[in-house]
Amino acid sequence: MAGVTWSVHGQVGWVVLDRPAQRNALDLDARLELAQAFAALDADPEVRVAVLTGAGGVFCAGTDLTGPQDPAHPLLVNPQRLAQPLDDFTKPLIAAVDGGAAGGGFEFALAADLRVATPRAKFLLPEVRIGSLPGSGGTQRIFHALPSAVAAKALFTGAPIDAETALRYGLVSDVFAEDEFAERVAELAERIAEAAPLSLVAAKRAARAALDAIGPGIELERRLWAELAETYDRAEGRAAFREKRPPRFEGR
């Protein structure tokens, strides 16, 4: 069964994270499917905007930590950042968040151009609580998406941000009721798709230029993430997560 599905309706591309039993967390195969989906939509001249969403009332729990773990260093297993396919996408991208967006799932949402949510959406970066660090731009983009004190609290505590708070601080542009979420997201995407395609690509390039300053920070984030990848605490944190127990960190 595919972990990521995609389709085109009119001028809107839809990418669905489709591993609900794993809270749409992505394994290596699903990461490859995600990259293929965004590459195909980017190459399709009929597609003017894309929507990323999750199946089963959850957005995405990031990287799948429940399956077999490769003993090799994570950068050797997959050197590409989780959100790289989103970063490479040249057209407007909407993250439609229904349910939890945790870890890499929150980083997916942050990598999108705009975010909408349902009232049950929650956004969190729990990596420090399992001995790791957001490794796909989360430590940088969250400070552009939220006031610095709010962003720091989320990053340092791993505490979730609910939909009401996300709307109040501008992390999301809209909160739509669950029973009309798909319809309202489609309306938003179709409204964007009415614009001139070259103008949309140009507007996105200009908007992304405003965030160019985060490039060095993302590189630093990735180096720090890689350093933490070989620590005892990271291995202990992931084991504790799988075993559903509190981690016993030792600072090494």
N, C-alpha and C positions, 0 to 999 in steps of 0.2 A: 504494500500500500504506500502511495506517495505521501511524504511528509509535508510537501508544499504543492499546492495546486494553483493554477492560474488560468485566466480566461480574459476575453475581450468582449465588452458589450458596448457597441457604438464606438465612441472614441475614448472610452475609459478601460484601462487595464486593471484587473482585480487579482491580487496575490493573497492566497489564504494559507496561513500556517495551520496545518491539518494533522496534528498529533494530539488530539484532546486527552487521550489517556495519559500522556506525559505533560499535560498542561502546555502543549505546543512548544515544549523545549526541543531544540534542534540537535540531532546527532550529525555525524559527518555527511551522511547521505542527504539529509534534509538541507544542510548548508549548501551542498552542491546544487540541489534542486532550486534553492532560493536564488543562487547566482544565475542559473540558467533562465529562470523566470524573468528576472529583471533585465537580463541581456536581451531576451526575446522581445520584451515590451519596448525597450529602448530602441531596438532596430525596426520596430513596426511603425511605418510612417502614419498610419491611421490613429495610433494611440497618442493622445495629447496630455493625459494625466493618469496616474496610477493610484490605487488604494491598496494599502497593506492592512490586513486584519487577521483575526484568529478564529478558529472554529470552536464550537462547544462552550461559548460563554466565557472564554478566557483569551487574552491576547497572546502572551508568550512568556514563558519562564526562563528564557535565555538558553544557555547551553545545557544539554541533557547530562545531569550528573548521576543518573540512576542506573545507566547501562554499564557495560564493561568499560573500564578505564585503560587507555593505552599508557604503558609505563614510560614511553618516550616523552621528552620535553614537549609541552603543548605547541611551541613554535615549530617543532619538527613535524608534528602531526598535521597541523594546519597553520601555516604562517600568516594567512590572511585574517584580518580583523573580522569579527562576526558581522558587523554592519557595512563592510566594504561594498557589497553589491548595491546597497542603498546610496552610499556616497558616490558611486560611479554613475548612478542613474541621472540622466540629464534633463528629465522632464519633471513637472511638479508632482510631488508625492504626498499623499495624505495617510497618516496613521490613524486608523479607526479602532480605538481601544475600548473593548468591552471586556470587563473583568481585569485580571491581574496582568500588569506589565512589569516583570521583575528582572533584575540583572540585565542580561543582554536584551531582553524584551523591552525594557525601558530605554536602553540605548538605541534600539530600532526606532522607537517613537521619537527620541531626540534627534535622530538622523533624518527624520522626515521633515518636509517643509512646513507642514501644519498638522496639528493633532486635534481630533475630536474624540469624545468619550461618552459612555453611558454613566448613569449615577453609581453603578457598582464598580467602576474602574478604579484601580489602585496602581500607583507608580512607586517603585522602590528599587534601590541599589543595595542589596544585602551583602555584597562581596566582602566587606571588612569583617563581617561576622563569621565568615568561613575561611579567614586567613588569606584572602585574595584582594583584588582591586578591579574595578571596572576597566576593561581592556579594549573597548571599542569606541572611545570618545566620550564616555559618560562623565568622567571627571572634569572634562572641559565644557561640554555642551550644556551640562546642567546649570553652570554659572551664567550662561547666556540666556537660558530659558526661565530662570527663577532669580529672585533677589538673592544676594550673596549669602545672607544669614540663613535663609530658608534652604538654599542649595547645600550649604555646609552641614546643616542639621541632617538633611536627608543622606548625604554622603557619609558622614561620620557615625550615624546611628543605624543606618539601614532601615529606618522607620518608614512606613508607607505614607504616601500623599494621596488623599482621597479625591474624588472627582470635584467636589465642591471647592476644596482648597486649590486644586489645579486650575479651576476656572477663575477663582479670585486672583490668583497670581499670574494668570496669562499663560500657564503651561499648555492649556488647551484653549481653542477658540470658542468651542461650543460643547454643551452637554445635552445629548438627545436621549429621550426615553427609550428603554430597551425595545419596546414593541414597535417603535417607528425608526429604530436606529439605521437599519439597512436602507430604508427609503430616504431618510434625510441625508445620509452619507452620499448616496447616489445622486441626489439633487445637487449637493455641493460640488461633487466631481463633474457633473454635467455642466454646471454653471462655469466652472473653470475651463472645461473643454470647448466652450463657446468662443473663447478668445483665439486670436491668431496664433497658429502653432509656433512660428518663428519668434513671435513676441514672448510666448510663454518660456521658451528655452532661454531667450535673452534675459528675461526678467529673473529666471532662476539663477543664471550665471551672475547677474548683478547682486542678487540677494546673498548668494554664497560668498561673494567677494567681501561682504560685510563681516564674515566670520573667518576670513583668511588668517587672522592673527592667532587662531587656535591651533594652527598646524604644528608649531614647535611643541605646544603643550600635549598634543595627541601623541607625538613621537616620544616625549618623555614618559607619558602615561604607559605607552607600550613597553618601554624599557623597564620601568618599575614593575609592571605586571609580569614581565618575563623573569625578573629577579625573584619575585615572590613565588613564582611557579615551582621553584626547587626547594622551598622551605618546608620544614617539618610542619609548621602551623597550617600551611595550605593543605597538605595531605591529611592532617588531622581534621581540619574543618570540613573537607569534602567527605571523609569517612563518617564524621558525626552527622552530617546532613543525610547521608544514605541510611545510617543506622537510627536516625530520629532520636538523637541524644545531644546533650550540651557538649560543645567542643572543649577540650582541655589544652589551651594554648600555652606554649612555653617560650615564645619570643625567639624562636630559632628556625 
